[in-house]
């Protein structure tokens, strides 16, 4: 770990002798003691970011994009090292660790191009010799609160857009993945050193617990906070931001569902379910958690899923053959077992779910993903458990399946597997999935950066990454110019003096 951090350029003083203990889920052992930011350091970082904003907003957007491009180049060079750090700290398998860094590279490429496209509309006006149009301006300091399961990519989704839009970024990472944040900050500082117009304070990391997040949420110099985490966290963050009329981008819980229709390509469906339900040890916000299978194909599909669940390679995520790594910690294991017990009490048939002993890592929490057959969608099914639990239920007709699909508080990602055009279009229509992401013949996880990412209902309504999400990081001005000698008023109002 120290070797990786050294390669990334992280100062050893930042992760030795501090009060914030960092453990790797691979072994369950402590690997660092990170310095926790003090209240004074919060104040200094946010103040420096605000001062940086006053300068950065004046730098032309294409030049701001050049800094983000340079950062992307640093990420390309450091992809193996940063990917390995993500694996060590979050427990992701190696390809997922590097894949997360690739997401960062992709959003930097997207944002660099976007820096030349921050354009507004010209709007038809009813008044002669007038022109009406929009302009978009930098907003201010952007706060980012990220979760352990995507310790670097989610920050990049926000930061790359915020920076090209003219805003500094202050980051409060999960205390479980503080080292990854320090690695990213070190790489960003390398890019800054190659860019003469970057002011001091353009990016900062505030490591710590709840108090660090509160510093961002409550500071009036931070007009936008993007927070990724639990619905419980969102319920606390949203009212505090609303109380000071700040903006919120909330990416909260997901209880994602897939519907498997009689016409589905079952080979494709099986592969998609396997990754969506078991990838990242079930610790993605887009993990597949509910599966509705038509009664005519239920038995054959579930039998094949059980074979996959029984044979999937579980173990050290640094090993090439491993597909399922560890849960993040003991608490995650306890919540998983509690949910399985509630399902068992409701009459469920449970396949898997047990702890998998790894002799060399007795303090870590490896589990076999659980396939849970339910007769109906009970309360435990409607509640998200951040673990590899897949609840499987039968359905008879598509309308019933969509009703069950939507009958949960969360609304992030969804899928349907079908080769019937009518079924696919029904699922994507206003009568279909009520989620922010709706897919056909792919799983709910694995979103690309080009699309807006986020969901509805208790998922929070926020959007990050692609499409026109950049507008959330800017303030809009509607402008009208009178280039004539008369002063006509809109709507025919007369006011002669």
Secondary structure, DSSP 4 states (H G I P E B T S, - for coil): -HHHHHHHT--GGGSSS-SEEEE-TTT--EEEEEPPPPHHHHHHHHHHHHHHHHHHTTS-HHHHHHHHHHHHHHHHHHHHHHHHHHHHHH---HHHHHHHHHHHHHHHHHHHHHTT-----EE--SSTTEEEEEEEEE---EEEE--GGGTTHHHHHHHHHHHHTT--EEEE--GGGHHHHHHHHHHHHHHHHT-TTPPTTSEEE--SSHHHHHHHHH-TT--EEEEES-HHHHHHHHHHHHHTT-EEEEE----EEEEE-TTS-HHHHHHHHHHHHHGGGG-STT-EEEEEEETTTHHHHHHHHHHHHHH--BS-TTSTT--B---SSHHHHHHHHHHHHHHHHTT-EEE---B---GGGTTS--B--EEEE-SS--HHHHS--SSSEEEEEEESSHHHHHHHHH-SSEESEEEEE-S-HHHHHHHHSTTS--SSEEEESS-S----TTSEE--EETT-S--EESTTGGGGGEEEEEEEEE-SS--PPGGG-----
